[in-house]
């Protein structure tokens, strides 16, 4: 890796990694604190907490779909750096506002706005790295960004579970006592605002500057959807990443409300606070695994000089662990359950390669559009995934409903990988005509 990160490129990778850390913190934060915050609004033990939580999370994902399109087009028209600044400013402000939201309508509006902001960070950073680093080394840059970023979810879980100390400090300064879920949202917003100061030294992609003066169409969605070959290439990019959010959004994020009680997981070792934090703990373990998996998949991809081979390995591992999760954990301890969440996270740790492949598939004039929208359509897939799961759970039960949805997601991804050309070391200096 000698000379892989010279000078300003090292700053760019560092800032992109820290930005994605804050992005992931805020992205998963709702699932960490949703029960506590919704119990405050609706009342402890309210029967609508489960469905309300799913509804609000889907609204956040809808915001990410909208934001993905807006930021993607903006990045190809106005530059990648502007997306980095604008997106983090928007979701930081939204999360601070979320700490002082006390009714469901306002909660939904703020989560939608936060979703729009969260949509731009990863794709803009990946695009900048793909267009800045040497073609055979850029995988190391994207690997660092996603590996560090995944740990943001771990930090979110820690803050969501143990925010009392921060709350006491805030009370000492302001005289106002905050709850854990409020502290968690405020922390996310403040981290984002502080990160803006680090972005002063970042620089725009040279390929974007060249393309900006070349007179080609930039960020034109009609180019993406009007051409059948290009559209299929784009849809395959999206399908490759869907199993990741099947695991995160349908299995791990529904631990407390669905799978821990359904599987008869033994929670006797948990105290009252631990019982409230089942979801946050499961997400923390999952994202620790995701970070490990991203690190390993990124390294393996560089050494194998292939993106496709590594993704295929991870998809088959994902299928095997999903089967164990659904049929092999009945009556297990909560500790075993959490370790299985970690393994599932590791098996979905090809997010770094998925994002890199998406950026490498398209020319400079559509690269930001694809690199930003594709991850957000994958994240947004949690809406049809959880909706299909809830629909199938009625006639089939939770376990078999989850299995059917998982098989659909994984088989679609396997098909997409086999139809996608290898992009390792592809020259990024080309445009779509």
Secondary structure per residue as TSV (DSSP state, phi and psi in degrees):
chain	resnum	aa	ss	phi	psi
A	1	X	-	360.0	20.0
A	2	X	T	-59.8	132.3
A	3	X	T	61.6	19.0
A	4	X	T	-68.3	-34.8
A	5	X	T	-123.8	70.9
A	6	X	-	-75.1	142.4
A	7	X	H	39.7	-115.4
A	8	X	H	-65.6	-27.4
A	9	X	H	-64.5	-37.0
A	10	X	H	-61.1	-41.9
A	11	X	H	-61.9	-42.4
A	12	X	H	-62.1	-45.6
A	13	X	H	-63.8	-42.2
A	14	X	H	-62.4	-47.4
A	15	X	H	-66.2	-41.0
A	16	X	H	-63.4	-39.2
A	17	X	H	-66.3	-45.4
A	18	X	H	-66.4	-37.1
A	19	X	H	-62.9	-41.5
A	20	X	H	-71.3	-29.5
A	21	X	H	-58.7	-48.8
A	22	X	H	-67.2	-38.6
A	23	X	H	-58.5	-49.5
A	24	X	H	-68.2	-37.8
A	25	X	H	-52.9	-51.0
A	26	X	H	-72.5	-31.2
A	27	X	H	-64.3	-44.0
A	28	X	H	-93.2	-7.0
A	29	X	H	-58.0	-39.3
A	30	X	H	-58.8	-44.1
A	31	X	H	-66.9	-23.4
A	32	X	H	-76.1	-41.5
A	33	X	H	-110.2	6.8
A	34	X	H	-61.6	-41.2
A	35	X	H	-65.6	-45.8
A	36	X	H	-62.8	-44.4
A	37	X	H	-69.7	-39.0
A	38	X	H	-74.0	-30.1
A	39	X	H	-66.5	-33.5
A	40	X	H	-65.9	-39.4
A	41	X	H	-81.5	-45.2
A	42	X	H	-95.4	-23.2
A	43	X	-	107.1	142.8
A	44	X	T	-60.8	135.5
A	45	X	T	77.9	8.6
A	46	X	-	-61.7	131.8
A	47	X	T	-68.3	-14.5
A	48	X	T	-92.9	3.8
A	49	X	H	-62.4	-43.0
A	50	X	H	-60.1	-55.2
A	51	X	H	-66.7	-35.7
A	52	X	H	-64.9	-40.2
A	53	X	H	-61.9	-44.4
A	54	X	H	-63.4	-41.9
A	55	X	H	-62.5	-46.2
A	56	X	H	-66.8	-38.2
A	57	X	H	-64.5	-40.4
A	58	X	H	-64.8	-35.1
A	59	X	H	-64.6	-40.7
A	60	X	H	-61.0	-42.5
A	61	X	H	-66.8	-34.9
A	62	X	H	-62.2	-41.6
A	63	X	H	-59.9	-36.6
A	64	X	H	-69.1	-34.4
A	65	X	H	-63.4	-46.8
A	66	X	H	-63.5	-46.7
A	67	X	H	-63.6	-35.8
A	68	X	H	-59.2	-43.3
A	69	X	H	-67.1	-46.8
A	70	X	H	-62.9	-50.2
A	71	X	H	-69.7	-36.1
A	72	X	H	-61.3	-49.3
A	73	X	H	-64.5	-42.2
A	74	X	H	-59.5	-41.8
A	75	X	H	-62.9	-35.4
A	76	X	H	-79.6	-25.6
A	77	X	H	-90.3	-40.9
A	78	X	H	-114.4	-12.9
A	79	X	-	121.8	152.7
A	80	X	H	-74.8	-35.7
A	81	X	H	-62.6	-39.2
A	82	X	H	-62.8	-32.0
A	83	X	H	-67.0	-42.9
A	84	X	H	-58.9	-45.3
A	85	X	H	-70.0	-48.1
A	86	X	H	-65.9	-42.1
A	87	X	H	-66.5	-45.0
A	88	X	H	-69.9	-32.8
A	89	X	H	-63.3	-41.5
A	90	X	H	-68.5	-48.2
A	91	X	H	-75.7	-24.2
A	92	X	H	-67.2	-45.9
A	93	X	H	-63.0	-40.0
A	94	X	H	-64.2	-39.7
A	95	X	H	-72.3	-33.8
A	96	X	H	-64.1	-42.2
A	97	X	H	-62.6	-34.8
A	98	X	H	-63.5	-27.2
A	99	X	T	-66.5	-18.7
A	100	X	T	-120.2	32.8
A	101	X	-	-103.0	123.6
A	102	X	-	-122.8	11.2
A	103	X	S	-141.8	159.7
A	104	X	H	-67.9	-35.6
A	105	X	H	-63.1	-48.2
A	106	X	H	-64.7	-37.9
A	107	X	H	-58.9	-46.2
A	108	X	H	-64.2	-42.1
A	109	X	H	-63.3	-44.2
A	110	X	H	-67.7	-38.6
A	111	X	H	-66.6	-33.8
A	112	X	H	-65.5	-45.1
A	113	X	H	-64.9	-42.7
A	114	X	H	-60.3	-40.2
A	115	X	H	-60.3	-41.8
A	116	X	H	-59.0	-45.3
A	117	X	H	-65.0	-41.3
A	118	X	H	-66.0	-16.7
A	119	X	T	-71.7	-22.6
A	120	X	S	-93.5	-22.0
A	121	X	H	-61.3	-57.6
A	122	X	H	-62.9	-51.7
A	123	X	H	-61.0	-39.6
A	124	X	H	-65.6	-42.8
A	125	X	H	-65.1	-44.4
A	126	X	H	-63.2	-40.9
A	127	X	H	-62.5	-45.4
A	128	X	H	-60.0	-43.7
A	129	X	H	-67.2	-43.0
A	130	X	H	-61.6	-33.4
A	131	X	H	-91.3	-6.5
A	132	X	H	-110.6	-40.6
A	133	X	S	-83.9	158.8
A	134	X	-	-57.1	144.2
A	135	X	T	-58.3	-34.6
A	136	X	T	-88.3	-4.8
A	137	X	T	-113.4	-10.8
A	138	X	H	-63.8	-22.7
A	139	X	H	-61.8	-32.7
A	140	X	H	-65.5	-40.3
A	141	X	H	-63.9	-48.7
A	142	X	H	-66.9	-31.9
A	143	X	H	-62.5	-44.4
A	144	X	H	-64.3	-43.4
A	145	X	H	-58.6	-50.3
A	146	X	H	-74.5	-35.8
A	147	X	H	-64.8	-47.0
A	148	X	H	-65.7	-41.8
A	149	X	H	-59.9	-40.4
A	150	X	H	-60.7	-27.9
A	151	X	H	-69.9	-13.5
A	152	X	H	-60.1	-34.2
A	153	X	H	-67.7	-35.5
A	154	X	H	-63.6	-44.0
A	155	X	H	-64.8	-37.9
A	156	X	H	-60.7	-41.5
A	157	X	H	-65.3	-40.8
A	158	X	H	-65.2	-46.6
A	159	X	H	-65.1	-41.3
A	160	X	H	-64.8	-29.0
A	161	X	H	-91.2	-29.8
A	162	X	S	-133.0	49.5
A	163	X	-	-87.9	6.2
A	164	X	H	-61.9	-41.6
A	165	X	H	-61.3	-43.3
A	166	X	H	-66.1	-39.6
A	167	X	H	-62.6	-39.1
A	168	X	H	-67.1	-36.9
A	169	X	H	-65.3	-43.4
A	170	X	H	-62.8	-39.2
A	171	X	H	-63.1	-39.1
A	172	X	H	-64.9	-32.7
A	173	X	H	-83.3	-43.0
A	174	X	H	-105.6	-18.2
A	175	X	S	79.9	7.2
A	176	X	-	-116.2	122.7
A	177	X	-	-85.7	127.9
A	178	X	-	-109.5	154.3
A	179	X	-	-88.3	166.2
A	180	X	H	-53.6	-45.6
A	181	X	H	-66.5	-32.5
A	182	X	H	-69.2	-42.1
A	183	X	H	-60.3	-41.8
A	184	X	H	-61.6	-43.7
A	185	X	H	-66.2	-42.1
A	186	X	H	-63.5	-41.8
A	187	X	H	-58.8	-43.9
A	188	X	H	-60.8	-44.2
A	189	X	H	-65.0	-43.7
A	190	X	H	-67.4	-38.9
A	191	X	H	-60.3	-41.3
A	192	X	H	-63.6	-43.6
A	193	X	H	-66.1	-38.1
A	194	X	H	-65.2	-35.8
A	195	X	H	-64.8	-28.7
A	196	X	H	-57.4	-33.1
A	197	X	H	-65.9	-29.8
A	198	X	H	-75.4	-15.5
A	199	X	G	-85.8	1.2
A	200	X	G	-61.1	-36.6
A	201	X	G	-87.2	-0.3
A	202	X	-	-73.5	159.8
A	203	X	-	-133.6	156.4
A	204	X	-	-78.3	153.2
A	205	X	-	-64.1	131.6
A	206	X	H	-63.9	-36.6
A	207	X	H	-65.0	-37.2
A	208	X	H	-64.5	-42.3
A	209	X	H	-61.2	-42.4
A	210	X	H	-63.4	-46.0
A	211	X	H	-67.3	-31.2
A	212	X	H	-60.5	-29.9
A	213	X	T	-103.2	8.4
A	214	X	T	-92.3	-7.4
A	215	X	T	76.9	18.8
A	216	X	-	-93.5	158.8
A	217	X	-	-67.8	137.5
A	218	X	-	-126.7	132.4
A	219	X	S	60.5	32.3
A	220	X	-	-91.0	108.5
A	221	X	H	-63.1	-25.9
A	222	X	H	-63.7	-32.3
A	223	X	H	-64.5	-32.0
A	224	X	H	-78.1	-36.2
A	225	X	H	-103.6	-17.0
A	226	X	H	-82.6	-25.4
A	227	X	S	-97.0	120.2
A	228	X	H	-61.2	-44.4
A	229	X	H	-63.2	-43.3
A	230	X	H	-67.6	-38.6
A	231	X	H	-64.3	-44.0
A	232	X	H	-64.0	-37.4
A	233	X	H	-60.5	-41.4
A	234	X	H	-68.5	-45.1
A	235	X	H	-62.7	-36.6
A	236	X	H	-65.0	-37.9
A	237	X	H	-58.0	-42.2
A	238	X	H	-68.0	-46.8
A	239	X	H	-61.1	-31.8
A	240	X	H	-60.0	-35.1
A	241	X	H	-91.4	-10.2
A	242	X	H	-59.3	-39.9
A	243	X	H	-59.2	-25.5
A	244	X	H	-62.4	-44.5
A	245	X	H	-85.5	-11.3
A	246	X	H	-65.7	-45.6
A	247	X	I	-66.9	-48.8
A	248	X	I	-69.8	-47.7
A	249	X	I	-84.4	-30.1
A	250	X	I	-105.2	-31.5
A	251	X	I	-96.5	-63.8
A	252	X	I	-69.5	-44.9
A	253	X	T	-69.1	-17.0
A	254	X	T	-103.2	19.2
A	255	X	I	-56.0	-52.6
A	256	X	I	-68.3	-40.1
A	257	X	I	-87.9	-23.8
A	258	X	I	-125.0	-64.5
A	259	X	I	-81.0	-33.7
A	260	X	H	-62.9	-48.8
A	261	X	H	-69.6	-37.6
A	262	X	H	-63.7	-38.9
A	263	X	T	-87.2	-0.6
A	264	X	T	63.7	36.7
A	265	X	-	-64.4	135.5
A	266	X	B	-78.6	109.6
A	267	X	-	-107.5	18.0
A	268	X	T	-64.6	-21.2
A	269	X	T	-78.3	-9.0
A	270	X	-	-92.3	142.2
A	271	X	-	-85.7	-173.4
A	272	X	H	-61.4	-41.7
A	273	X	H	-66.7	-38.7
A	274	X	H	-63.2	-37.4
A	275	X	H	-64.6	-32.2
A	276	X	H	-75.0	-21.5
A	277	X	T	-107.1	21.2
A	278	X	H	-57.9	-45.4
A	279	X	H	-63.2	-47.4
A	280	X	H	-61.0	-39.6
A	281	X	H	-68.0	-42.7
A	282	X	H	-61.4	-41.9
A	283	X	H	-65.6	-40.0
A	284	X	H	-60.7	-47.4
A	285	X	H	-62.8	-41.4
A	286	X	H	-60.4	-43.5
A	287	X	H	-77.8	-26.2
A	288	X	H	-61.8	-45.8
A	289	X	H	-61.5	-41.4
A	290	X	H	-61.0	-41.7
A	291	X	H	-63.8	-43.8
A	292	X	H	-62.7	-45.1
A	293	X	H	-62.7	-39.9
A	294	X	H	-65.2	-40.8
A	295	X	H	-61.4	-47.3
A	296	X	H	-68.1	-41.9
A	297	X	H	-67.2	-36.9
A	298	X	H	-64.8	-44.9
A	299	X	H	-64.3	-44.5
A	300	X	H	-62.4	-38.7
A	301	X	H	-63.6	-40.7
A	302	X	H	-66.5	-42.2
A	303	X	H	-73.0	-34.2
A	304	X	H	-82.9	-13.2
A	305	X	T	55.5	41.9
A	306	X	-	-155.5	134.7
A	307	X	S	-87.4	-42.4
A	308	X	H	-62.4	-45.1
A	309	X	H	-59.6	-42.5
A	310	X	H	-68.3	-41.6
A	311	X	H	-61.2	-41.2
A	312	X	H	-61.8	-42.2
A	313	X	H	-59.4	-45.3
A	314	X	H	-67.1	-35.9
A	315	X	H	-66.5	-42.2
A	316	X	H	-67.0	-37.8
A	317	X	H	-64.7	-38.4
A	318	X	H	-59.0	-45.9
A	319	X	H	-61.4	-45.5
A	320	X	H	-62.1	-44.0
A	321	X	H	-72.7	-30.3
A	322	X	H	-62.8	-42.2
A	323	X	H	-62.3	-41.8
A	324	X	H	-65.7	-42.1
A	325	X	H	-59.0	-45.4
A	326	X	H	-79.1	-30.7
A	327	X	H	-122.2	-5.1
A	328	X	S	-116.4	5.9
A	329	X	-	-111.7	2.5
A	330	X	T	-57.6	125.1
A	331	X	T	79.7	3.8
A	332	X	-	-71.5	163.5
A	333	X	B	-74.7	160.8
A	334	X	H	-64.8	-30.3
A	335	X	H	-64.6	-43.7
A	336	X	H	-63.5	-40.8
A	337	X	H	-59.4	-44.5
A	338	X	H	-65.5	-38.6
A	339	X	H	-65.9	-33.9
A	340	X	H	-66.4	-36.5
A	341	X	H	-61.7	-37.8
A	342	X	H	-63.6	-44.3
A	343	X	H	-64.1	-41.0
A	344	X	H	-61.1	-41.3
A	345	X	H	-61.1	-42.8
A	346	X	H	-62.8	-36.6
A	347	X	H	-72.2	-18.2
A	348	X	T	-100.4	12.2
A	349	X	T	-81.4	40.4
A	350	X	T	-109.4	17.8
A	351	X	H	-57.8	-38.7
A	352	X	H	-61.3	-40.5
A	353	X	H	-74.3	-40.7
A	354	X	H	-56.2	-48.3
A	355	X	H	-64.9	-38.1
A	356	X	H	-67.4	-43.5
A	357	X	H	-59.7	-42.7
A	358	X	H	-59.9	-41.9
A	359	X	H	-71.0	-29.1
A	360	X	H	-84.4	-12.2
A	361	X	S	-79.8	-20.9
A	362	X	S	-127.7	155.9
A	363	X	-	-69.1	168.6
A	364	X	H	-58.0	-34.0
A	365	X	H	-77.3	-9.8
A	366	X	H	-125.5	0.9
A	367	X	H	-64.5	-44.9
A	368	X	H	-64.2	-42.0
A	369	X	H	-56.7	-46.2
A	370	X	H	-74.1	-46.6
A	371	X	H	-64.4	-27.1
A	372	X	H	-91.5	-41.3
A	373	X	H	-74.0	-38.7
A	374	X	H	-59.1	-50.9
A	375	X	H	-60.0	-32.6
A	376	X	H	-78.5	-30.1
A	377	X	H	-68.6	-34.4
A	378	X	H	-65.0	-47.6
A	379	X	H	-60.9	-41.3
A	380	X	H	-66.1	-18.1
A	381	X	H	-65.0	-14.2
A	382	X	H	-61.7	-26.4
A	383	X	H	-65.6	-59.5
A	384	X	H	-64.2	-30.2
A	385	X	H	-65.2	-51.1
A	386	X	H	-70.0	-32.0
A	387	X	H	-66.9	-44.6
A	388	X	H	-63.7	-40.3
A	389	X	H	-61.1	-45.9
A	390	X	H	-64.2	-35.5
A	391	X	H	-68.3	-45.9
A	392	X	H	-74.1	-24.2
A	393	X	H	-65.2	-23.8
A	394	X	H	-68.3	-53.7
A	395	X	H	-83.2	-28.0
A	396	X	H	-102.4	-19.6
A	397	X	-	92.5	162.7
A	398	X	H	-62.8	-41.7
A	399	X	H	-68.7	-51.1
A	400	X	H	-71.3	-32.1
A	401	X	H	-63.0	-43.4
A	402	X	H	-64.8	-37.2
A	403	X	H	-63.8	-47.2
A	404	X	H	-60.0	-45.0
A	405	X	H	-62.8	-42.8
A	406	X	H	-63.3	-42.4
A	407	X	H	-63.5	-41.6
A	408	X	H	-59.2	-47.5
A	409	X	H	-63.0	-45.5
A	410	X	H	-72.1	-40.6
A	411	X	H	-64.7	-39.7
A	412	X	H	-62.2	-39.6
A	413	X	H	-67.9	-40.4
A	414	X	H	-61.2	-43.1
A	415	X	H	-60.3	-44.6
A	416	X	H	-63.9	-40.7
A	417	X	H	-63.5	-42.1
A	418	X	H	-67.6	-23.7
A	419	X	H	-94.3	-3.9
A	420	X	S	-97.8	129.6
A	421	X	-	-70.4	154.2
A	422	X	-	-67.3	136.3
A	423	X	-	-120.2	4.3
A	424	X	T	-58.5	130.7
A	425	X	T	63.4	19.0
A	426	X	-	-67.1	138.8
A	427	X	-	-68.2	129.6
A	428	X	-	-88.3	-3.5
A	429	X	-	-87.5	72.6
A	430	X	-	-152.7	161.0
A	431	X	-	-127.6	159.8
A	432	X	-	-89.1	133.0
A	433	X	-	-108.3	360.0
